[in-house]
């Protein structure tokens, strides 16, 4: 039997509450050499985490946090936009320089 556990206190994943919504946030910096390769990895992890959270904490929503520059450039590609829409990926767009959230996208 396969068991998957997600550590919501891990370095790149945080659990929090936004107003009354319980959330988990997977934070990605997109600093690898290949954005598309990193996106493939991120998408797979996001989908796995969604399933695990659904089974363990159905009232918690998962968000993917990405830097604003990555969102403005790479995340505007039609391939990426279709994937975001198809898999209903919730996003947090953050500015790493100012250390602030710029946009929430459900």
Backbone as CSV, one residue per row, in Angstrom:
resi,resn,N_x,N_y,N_z,CA_x,CA_y,CA_z,C_x,C_y,C_z
1,UNK,0.844,-1.183,0.000,0.000,0.000,0.000,0.888,1.245,0.000
2,UNK,0.563,2.193,-0.841,1.328,3.434,-0.968,0.721,4.493,-0.057
3,UNK,1.562,5.197,0.667,1.095,6.249,1.561,1.792,7.549,1.201
4,UNK,1.020,8.608,1.036,1.575,9.917,0.718,1.240,10.869,1.844
5,UNK,2.264,11.480,2.400,2.046,12.460,3.447,2.661,13.770,3.008
6,UNK,1.964,14.841,3.296,2.463,16.168,2.956,2.778,16.898,4.245
7,UNK,3.969,17.421,4.315,4.372,18.203,5.473,4.044,19.661,5.191
8,UNK,2.920,20.117,5.723,2.510,21.493,5.459,3.415,22.507,6.139
9,UNK,4.300,22.059,6.981,5.247,22.967,7.612,6.608,22.911,6.927
10,UNK,6.694,22.227,5.820,7.959,22.109,5.089,8.425,23.470,4.604
11,UNK,9.666,23.525,4.190,10.292,24.792,3.810,9.527,25.543,2.727
12,UNK,9.041,24.849,1.702,8.397,25.517,0.585,6.879,25.435,0.597
13,UNK,6.309,24.847,1.624,4.864,24.766,1.734,4.460,25.286,3.106
14,UNK,3.491,26.196,3.116,3.033,26.723,4.393,1.526,26.575,4.496
15,UNK,1.050,26.392,5.709,-0.387,26.339,5.964,-0.763,27.651,6.630
16,UNK,-1.895,28.184,6.246,-2.314,29.476,6.789,-3.824,29.604,6.674
17,UNK,-4.303,30.747,7.075,-5.712,31.057,6.922,-5.833,32.450,6.326
18,UNK,-6.686,32.575,5.304,-6.948,33.860,4.652,-8.410,34.156,4.884
19,UNK,-8.683,35.168,5.706,-10.045,35.434,6.157,-10.566,34.152,6.794
20,UNK,-11.619,33.551,6.255,-12.126,32.298,6.836,-11.669,31.074,6.050
21,UNK,-10.931,31.279,4.958,-10.478,30.190,4.101,-9.164,29.607,4.627
22,UNK,-9.142,28.285,4.845,-7.910,27.600,5.217,-7.150,27.294,3.938
23,UNK,-5.874,27.663,3.899,-5.086,27.476,2.687,-3.755,26.791,2.989
24,UNK,-3.201,26.198,1.954,-1.821,25.727,1.958,-1.179,26.404,0.752
25,UNK,0.062,26.811,0.907,0.740,27.531,-0.170,2.038,26.812,-0.506
26,UNK,2.156,26.418,-1.762,3.403,25.847,-2.298,4.145,26.994,-2.967
27,UNK,5.303,27.352,-2.437,6.059,28.506,-2.922,7.150,28.030,-3.874
28,UNK,7.159,28.622,-5.072,8.166,28.275,-6.065,8.848,29.545,-6.559
29,UNK,10.164,29.454,-6.748,10.931,30.630,-7.151,11.207,30.674,-8.654
30,UNK,11.129,29.534,-9.342,11.420,29.458,-10.774,12.793,30.045,-11.104
31,UNK,13.813,29.520,-10.427,15.179,29.976,-10.677,16.002,28.938,-11.439
32,UNK,15.385,27.808,-11.788,16.098,26.770,-12.542,16.390,27.268,-13.956
33,UNK,17.249,26.558,-14.639,17.622,26.933,-16.010,16.446,26.880,-16.978
34,UNK,15.513,25.962,-16.749,14.404,25.778,-17.676,13.071,25.996,-16.966
35,UNK,12.372,27.074,-17.333,11.057,27.340,-16.744,10.075,26.233,-17.073
36,UNK,10.120,25.707,-18.296,9.155,24.675,-18.689,9.395,23.390,-17.908
37,UNK,10.648,23.040,-17.693,10.965,21.847,-16.905,10.499,22.038,-15.459
38,UNK,10.758,23.204,-14.909,10.323,23.475,-13.537,8.794,23.489,-13.448
39,UNK,8.138,24.022,-14.477,6.673,24.040,-14.486,6.116,22.619,-14.485
40,UNK,6.707,21.734,-15.266,6.253,20.338,-15.287,6.358,19.725,-13.898
41,UNK,7.467,19.954,-13.233,7.659,19.435,-11.878,6.653,20.049,-10.913
42,UNK,6.499,21.358,-10.989,5.574,22.074,-10.099,4.144,21.594,-10.313
43,UNK,3.744,21.439,-11.567,2.384,21.002,-11.871,2.119,19.610,-11.293
44,UNK,3.057,18.705,-11.466,2.895,17.363,-10.904,2.766,17.386,-9.396
45,UNK,3.628,18.139,-8.727,3.557,18.243,-7.270,2.241,18.884,-6.836
46,UNK,1.840,19.944,-7.528,0.603,20.639,-7.177,-0.589,19.680,-7.245
47,UNK,-0.671,18.909,-8.328,-1.796,17.978,-8.481,-1.764,16.893,-7.412
48,UNK,-0.580,16.386,-7.086,-0.459,15.391,-6.016,-0.850,15.987,-4.672
49,UNK,-0.381,17.201,-4.390,-0.713,17.855,-3.125,-2.209,18.120,-3.017
50,UNK,-2.824,18.526,-4.136,-4.281,18.761,-4.141,-5.031,17.505,-3.726
51,UNK,-4.634,16.398,-4.310,-5.300,15.144,-3.998,-5.096,14.757,-2.536
52,UNK,-3.874,14.881,-2.046,-3.589,14.518,-0.658,-4.326,15.445,0.314
53,UNK,-4.339,16.738,0.016,-5.040,17.683,0.887,-6.531,17.396,0.870
54,UNK,-7.065,17.074,-0.296,-8.485,16.738,-0.420,-8.840,15.551,0.475
55,UNK,-7.939,14.581,0.558,-8.180,13.394,1.377,-7.965,13.660,2.862
56,UNK,-7.026,14.542,3.211,-6.662,14.751,4.602,-7.317,15.980,5.230
57,UNK,-7.486,17.041,4.445,-8.056,18.298,4.948,-8.901,18.914,3.849
58,UNK,-10.072,18.361,3.622,-10.911,18.770,2.494,-11.292,20.254,2.537
59,UNK,-11.199,20.873,3.701,-11.577,22.287,3.814,-10.405,23.240,3.568
60,UNK,-9.252,22.705,3.160,-8.080,23.544,2.899,-7.854,23.650,1.395
61,UNK,-7.632,24.857,0.891,-7.369,25.084,-0.534,-5.871,25.264,-0.745
62,UNK,-5.369,24.698,-1.837,-3.952,24.809,-2.158,-3.731,25.923,-3.174
63,UNK,-2.744,26.757,-2.914,-2.330,27.822,-3.829,-0.883,27.589,-4.228
64,UNK,-0.562,27.975,-5.445,0.813,27.970,-5.934,1.291,29.417,-5.941
65,UNK,2.371,29.699,-5.238,2.931,31.056,-5.193,4.113,31.143,-6.148
66,UNK,4.052,32.133,-7.041,5.124,32.331,-8.025,5.527,33.803,-8.046
67,UNK,6.787,34.078,-8.385,7.240,35.466,-8.466,6.515,36.229,-9.572
68,UNK,6.326,37.509,-9.365,5.590,38.340,-10.314,6.246,38.330,-11.700
69,UNK,7.547,38.351,-11.752,8.239,38.352,-13.044,7.963,37.064,-13.827
70,UNK,7.969,35.939,-13.135,7.652,34.660,-13.777,6.209,34.661,-14.253
71,UNK,5.317,35.193,-13.436,3.907,35.265,-13.818,3.717,36.140,-15.060
72,UNK,4.380,37.287,-15.091,4.211,38.213,-16.210,4.817,37.686,-17.505
73,UNK,5.850,36.887,-17.405,6.515,36.367,-18.601,6.033,34.945,-18.931
74,UNK,6.537,33.995,-18.204,6.288,32.585,-18.506,4.826,32.174,-18.336
75,UNK,4.174,32.635,-17.280,2.804,32.197,-17.000,1.774,32.793,-17.955
76,UNK,2.191,33.679,-18.839,1.277,34.225,-19.836,1.291,33.423,-21.140
77,UNK,2.185,32.471,-21.259,2.210,31.622,-22.451,0.909,30.831,-22.533
78,UNK,0.382,30.675,-23.738,-0.915,30.008,-23.898,-0.901,28.583,-23.352
79,UNK,0.207,27.869,-23.520,0.326,26.515,-22.985,0.135,26.520,-21.465
80,UNK,0.792,27.440,-20.803,0.710,27.524,-19.349,-0.690,27.965,-18.931
81,UNK,-1.253,28.946,-19.618,-2.608,29.419,-19.293,-3.630,28.290,-19.420
82,UNK,-3.508,27.474,-20.467,-4.436,26.348,-20.632,-4.290,25.345,-19.488
83,UNK,-3.062,25.077,-19.074,-2.835,24.146,-17.963,-3.413,24.705,-16.664
84,UNK,-3.194,25.996,-16.415,-3.738,26.614,-15.205,-5.254,26.507,-15.172
85,UNK,-5.870,26.748,-16.318,-7.328,26.678,-16.414,-7.816,25.232,-16.292
86,UNK,-7.198,24.336,-17.032,-7.619,22.925,-17.028,-7.559,22.321,-15.633
87,UNK,-6.495,22.606,-14.905,-6.304,21.991,-13.590,-6.746,22.894,-12.444
88,UNK,-7.367,24.025,-12.773,-7.930,24.963,-11.797,-6.916,25.319,-10.703
89,UNK,-5.744,25.728,-11.148,-4.663,26.059,-10.225,-4.884,27.455,-9.651
90,UNK,-4.884,27.524,-8.341,-5.027,28.801,-7.644,-3.630,29.389,-7.473
91,UNK,-3.494,30.673,-7.749,-2.178,31.314,-7.714,-2.105,32.445,-6.711
92,UNK,-0.930,32.602,-6.167,-0.538,33.798,-5.421,0.664,34.351,-6.167
93,UNK,0.566,35.599,-6.576,1.669,36.247,-7.272,2.360,37.154,-6.261
94,UNK,3.651,36.937,-6.056,4.371,37.715,-5.049,5.565,38.442,-5.664
95,UNK,5.928,39.522,-5.011,7.106,40.296,-5.413,8.220,39.945,-4.431
96,UNK,9.220,39.186,-4.883,10.270,38.761,-3.958,11.138,39.914,-3.448
97,UNK,11.227,40.984,-4.220,12.043,42.122,-3.791,11.380,42.884,-2.653
98,UNK,10.084,43.118,-2.787,9.329,43.856,-1.762,8.768,42.930,-0.694
99,UNK,8.863,41.617,-0.934,8.321,40.613,-0.027,6.838,40.866,0.255
100,UNK,6.062,41.046,-0.834,4.630,41.239,-0.669,3.835,40.517,-1.739
101,UNK,2.620,40.161,-1.378,1.710,39.521,-2.326,1.102,40.603,-3.192
102,UNK,1.147,40.369,-4.506,0.599,41.334,-5.461,-0.782,40.950,-5.949
103,UNK,-1.058,39.622,-6.024,-2.314,39.185,-6.637,-2.674,37.786,-6.164
104,UNK,-3.976,37.588,-5.904,-4.534,36.265,-5.612,-5.411,35.893,-6.795
105,UNK,-5.242,34.707,-7.345,-6.053,34.258,-8.475,-6.646,32.906,-8.124
106,UNK,-7.966,32.846,-8.074,-8.647,31.575,-7.768,-8.963,30.835,-9.032
